[in-house]
């Protein structure tokens, strides 16, 4: 198996799983009243098939998104050693960002989209902990710096994408709970 293909196949299930959780459409089965889509890629000797348990399931979008992910890895190749560590799912209050190293660059994918790579910013890695946004959409941060903060162990613990701090999900959840924990709300005019 080509190295780029194993990188792509590692990400596709994570992307679909995220969208399934967001759309609340779990399960895979192929019967009447359900929807599925299959796409064959003869050159790669690969078949992508998605089955959902709802007639309004997102099988078509998930197959299309999977094909876009496969295409990006096929065009850019497996990640080089320089960029391989720049990976994972990172969060802000606005949602998730998946860093996908491929070739000599890193793409900042939007896992909530059926095509996570549509207009995905490209990060050029300039050092072990630094990079710059080399390509972005019309509202993106062209040329802005990107940096990672590492723990003493060397593990990346936060990413700065221009002026936006991205954190692991557990850290964002703890921060939000601390900030917005449930508080007793009293109705106006009640003294009890």
ABEGO torsion letter per residue (X at the ends): XBAAAAAAAAAAAAAAAAAAAAAGBBEBBBBBGBBBBBBBBAAAGBBBBBBBABAABAAAAAAAAAAAAAAAAAAAEBBBAAAAABBEBBBBAAEBBBBBBBEABBBBBBAABABAABGBBBBBBABAABBBBABBBAABBBGBBBBBBBBAAGBBABBBBEABBBBBAAAAAAAAAAAABBBBBBBBGBAX
